[in-house]
Amino acid sequence: MTIHERFRTRLREDHGLTLIELLVTMVLVSIVLTLTMSAFQASSRVYNATDDDASGLSDARQVAERLGRDIRNARGVDSGATTDKLVLWIDANSDYIRQSTESVTWQLQPSTSSPGHFDILRISGGATTVVEARSLVSQIAFTYNVPAPNTTVVTTEVSYDAYVGTGAAARTLYFVDRLRNVGP
């Protein structure tokens, strides 16, 4: 039998796919696609949660470091300090005389760029305002071991969620700082 005759015989015997074979193939392909999409969605959720945590923690860490430095360098807590506003006296020139330029205030301000979030402001000397964290904090609270001006320990609670409604849930960061330079 020549090659040409074999090819012709094979063409006559080849009838294509049956309906059952086609349905089985379609079911298997749909199962594989469903599993692939589920894995993709799960990895996307994990990525969003990790990114949310990393973004929020990075900004919260920056606030904790800067605020902690101010508290440790403070001579005292001003009597105007409340649970949502911290007013510190940092004796910059070490003369033990309270001057208006030596006060540092930490407080929240509603964010203009992200509803439900606040910016953490550091107001130095009543004039210079620096946004230490932008649009991630949802709550900040200050507690004191004793009322001002005798305060020696400040506990700060910062709740943050970098991307509200996506990624991880809101997190709360607590830190405690002791005033080291309390007056004579």
N, C-alpha and C positions, 0 to 999 in steps of 0.2 A: 504494500500500500504506500502510495507516495504521500508526501507532505500535504499536497493540495487535497487529496482525498480524505486524509485524517482531519484536516481543518473543517471540511465540509460535513463530515460525520459528527464532529463535536458541535458544530453549530445547530444541527438538527436535534441533538440530544439536550442542548441547553435551553431550558424553558424559563429561566429567570428565577425570581424570588417568589415564594408563596406568601399569601397574606399573613399567615401565622408567623413566619420568619420576620416579616416587616414589622408586625406589632411587637414581637419580642424585642427587636432591636430598638424600637422607639421607647419602650418601657425602660430598657436598660440605660439608654442615653438620658432619659428624663431623671432617673434615679441618680446618675452620676452628676448631672447638672444641679440637682437639688442639694446634694451633699457638698458640691463645690461652692454654691452660693451660701449655704449655711456656714461653712468654714470661713468664707470671706466676710460675712456679716459679723461673726464672732470676733474675728481678728480686728475688724474695724472698731467694734465696741471696746475692745481691750486697748487699742491705740488711743481712742478718744479719752478713755478714763485715765490712762497714763499721761497723756499730754495735759489734761486738765489738772491732775495732781502736780505735775512738774511745773506748770506755769504758775499755779496758785502758790505752791510752796516756795518757789523762787522769790516771788514778790513778798510773801509773808516773812521769809527769812531776812530779806533786806530791811523790812520794817523792824523786825525783832532786834537785829544787830544795831541799827541806828538809834532806836528808842532805848535799848538797853544801855548803850554808850551814854546817852543823855541822862538817864536815871542814875547811873553809877557816878557821873561827874557832877550831879546836882548837889547843892548845899541844902536844899529843902524843897518841899512841895508847897505851892501857894495855896492859900485858903480858898481860892476860886476853883480849885480842882474838883471835878465831879466824877461820876461813874462813866460819863461819855466824853470828858475833856480833862486832859492832864496838863497842869501848869507847873513848870519846874523853875527854880531859881538856880542858874548856873553862874557862880561867881567867877567870871572870866578873868578879872584882874586880881583876884585873891585879896581884896581889901575888906571883906566881910560886911560890906555895905550894899544893900539891895538897891539896884538901879534898874530903871525900866528897860534898858537895852540888854539886861542879863536874864530876861525871862524867855522861856521856850514853851510853847503851847502845842500839844498834840490833840487833834480832833478830827472828826469825820465831816465830810461835805458831800452832799448828793452828787453823784457823777452825772455829767452832762452827756457822756458818750455811751453809757450802759445803764438802762433802767434797773433798779433793784440793787445796784452796787453803789459804793461810796468811794471817794478818794480819801486817803489819809494825808492830812496836811500837817506840816511842821512849820510853825510860825515862830520865827526867831526875833526877839527884841520888839515884838508887836508890829513889825513892818515887813520883814522878808519872809515870804511864804514859799515853801517848797512842797511839791506833791511827792511824797515818799512812795506811795503805792497808788496806782491808778486803776480804778474800775474792777476791783476784784473782791474787796472786803464788803461783807454784808452786815457786820456788827463788830463793834469794839467796846470793851468794858474795862475800866480800871477799878481796882479795889485796893484799899490801903490798910496796913496793919493797925494804925491808929489815925484819927482825924488830923488833917493838916493844922498847923505847921509842924507837928511832932512826928510826922510820918517818916519811917525809916525803910519800909519795904513796900514796893508797888507790884501788884500782880496784874498782868495784862491778859485779856482773853480776846483773841482775834478769830472771827469766823470768816472763812473765805471760800469762794467757789468761782474759779476763773471763767468757766463757761456754764452759765446757769442753764439747766435743763439737758445738758449733754455731758458725757463723760462721767466722772465720779460725783458723788453727792458732796454737799458742803462739808468742809473740814473745820475743826476748831484747834487753834494753837494756843497753849497757855505758856506763859513764862513769868518768872518771878525775878525781880532785880532789887538789890539792896543799895540804898544811897550810901556811898562811901565817904562823902565829904560833908557830912552833916556838921553844922556850925559848931563853934567853940563852946 
